[in-house]
Amino acid sequence: MKILGLAKLTLLDYPTKLAATVFLGGCNMRCPFCHNPRLVFMEEEELSEEYVLKFLKSRVGILEGVCITGGEPLINHDIDSFIKKIKDMGFSVKLDTNGSFPDMLESLISRGLLDYVAMDIKNCPEKYPLTVGKPSFDVSPVLRSVEILKRQEVPFEFRTTTLKEFHTEEDFIKIGKWLEGSPKYFIQPFKDSGDLIGISEMSGYETSVLEHFQQILTPYFEQVAIRG
């Protein structure tokens, strides 16, 4: 498992929790708009598990939770033992995932190792290969992860980063129908970090357009909001 970053305090990454964020390296997707290429390609300096766990132990009683993000955290097959060590300290654990590893997701949920899951929805299913930068991408694991979360065995949210180059009104209608009945869906505006995987310039939608997408999606979810 490659630990490539540690944010020692966050008020944003874990809803309602004072938390730390652990960044794991590696990802099976190559989304052109990804703003963390150094995590995806594992170019950051590696931190030891011992260092991270020692820090977390020093924050017991101060922090409430730990957000595990990436890259794609579940590409790391030994992540379960790492999460268990965090849980054994008494922290709540939030996982950020792209949904590509449903077996691991289901195992972590069934073992009580996750307290919250945020799953990125890249686009409507038929546009996944284009959006994730892999023409032969198999979306079926993502579909299965959605169904696992919709059982509501753990609190969760779906979220989509929106770009003019990839998302249309029709796409959001399809997303709404696909995820219908889920509790939370967040629309996230694209912001160019200046360090993207893709070499082409990309652009986000104006707030008025995002609000229009929000209106389209509202009938399908308990809560729809624009985040960021």
N, C-alpha and C positions, 0 to 999 in steps of 0.2 A: 504494500500500500504506500502510495506516494503522498505525503502531506507537504503541500507547497505554500501554505500560508495560514496565518492565525490572526484574526482580528480580536483583540482582547476584550472589546466592549462594543456591542451594537444595540441600538434601540429600534432598528428597522427590520433586521433580518428575521426575527422571530416574533410574530404578533403577540403583544401583551406581555412579553418576557424581556427581562434584562439578561442579555445573553452574550456569549462569545461565538465567533464563527470560525469553523475549520474548513480550509480549502484543500480539496483533494485533486490530484492531477489525473489527466487522461480523459478522453471522451470518444465515443463511437460516432459522433456526428461532426460535421464540418460546416455548420451554419455560417454563411458568408457574413452575417451581421454580428457574430459572436464578438464580444468585447474582452474576452479573456483568453486570447490565443496562447499566451505563455503558460496558462494552466492546461489547456487542451494538448499542447505539444510538450508539456512537462519541461519547460525551460526555466522555471523558478528554482531557487535554492531549496533543497529538501530540508524539512524539519523532522527531527526524530519523534517517534510516538512517545517516548519517555519524556521528552521536553514538553510536549503538549499536555500530557496527562499530569505532569508535575504542576504545570501552570493551573490547570483546572482544579486540581486538589487544593491549591492555595486560594481558590475563589469559592470554595464550598461555603454556603451560607451568605454569599454576596451575590453571585450570579444565580439565575433561576434555570437557564437553559443553554443548550448548545445547538447551533445550526451547522449542519454538515452539508457542504455545497461543493461545487466544482467549477469547471469540468463536469463530468458525470460520476458522482460518488460510487454508484453501484457497479461500475466497471472494475472496482477493487474487490476481489472475491473474499478478502479477509476482513471486510468492513464490519461484519457482525461482531467479531470479538472486540474490535475497537469500540463499537457502540455500547456493548455490554459493560465495558470498563467505565464508560462515561455514566451509564445508567446506574451502575453500582455506587457511584459517588452521590447519587440523589438528584442528578440533573434531568430535566426534560430534554428530549431530543427531537429536533425538527430536521427533516430530510428534504433537500431540493433535488429533484430528479427529472430526467426527460422521459421516463417511462419505458425505457428500452429493455429493462431486465425484470420482468414481472415475477419470475420465480423468486429472486432475491427479495423483491419488495414484499411479496406475499409472506415469505418466511419471516422477515423482520417484523411485520405487523402481527402475525400469529404468535410470535414469541414475546410480544409486548415490549419490543425494543424501540418503537417509534411512538411519539406523542402527537406529531403533526407532520403532514406531508404536503409539500407544494410541488405540483407537477406542471412542467412547462408544456403547453399545447402549441406546437409550432405552426400548425395550420389545420385546415380540414384534411381528412385522411388522404384523399387523392393527390393533394399537393405537398405531402410530406417529402418525397424524394427531392423535389425542386428546392424546398425551403431548407432542408437540412444539408444540402450540398452533396447528396449521394444519389445519383440516378437510379441505382438498383436497391435503394433502401427498402427493407421489408417493414411495413407499418404494423403488422399483426401483433408483435409484442406490445406496442404502444396501446393498441386497442384493448388488449387484455389487461394492461395496467389500469386503464380507465375503468374497466368493469370491476377490478379488485377494489379500487378506491370508492366506487359508487355503492359498495356494500355498506359503507360508512362504519367500518370497524375502528377507524381512527379519524380524528378531525383532519380535513384536507381542503385544499383549494386548487383550482386550475387557473392558469395565467398565460397570457399571450403577449409577446412583444410585437408591436405592429409596425409594418413598413409599407410604404407606397409600392415598393417593388414586388411585394409578396402577398399582400392581403387586400381583398376587395369586400364590398358589401355582401356579395353572394357567398364568399368564403365564411363570413361570420354567421350568416344564416345557417350554413351547413354545420359549423361548429356548435351553434346553439342546439340544433336538432340532435347532434351526436351526443352532447353532454347533458341534455335536458334532465332536469330534476336534481342536479348537483347543487350544493349549498352556496358555494362562492366561486365567482369568476372575476378575474382582474385583467383589465386592459392596461398594458404597460407601453408608454410611448418609447420609441426608439431614440436613443441618444448616442451620437457618434463619439466614441471615446478617442478616436484618432489612431486606434490600434486594433483593427479588425482582421478577421481571417480573410475576408474577401478583399480583393484589390480595387473593386469598383466603388465609387461613391454611392452611398445609400441615404435615404431620407425618411424621416418620420412624418406622420400626419399632424395637421393642425388640431388644436384642442376641439374646435367645433366638429371636426370629422370624427374624432374619438367619441365625443358625446353622442353623435348620431349612431355610431356602432353600439354604444352603451344602450341606447333606446331599443335598438334591434334585438339585443341580447336579453334584455330585462325579462321578457316573458318566460325564458327558459330556465332561469336560476332564482334561488332565493335572494341572492345579493349579487349585483354587478357594480363594479366601481372602477374608476380610472386611478391607477396608482403611479405616483412619481411625476 
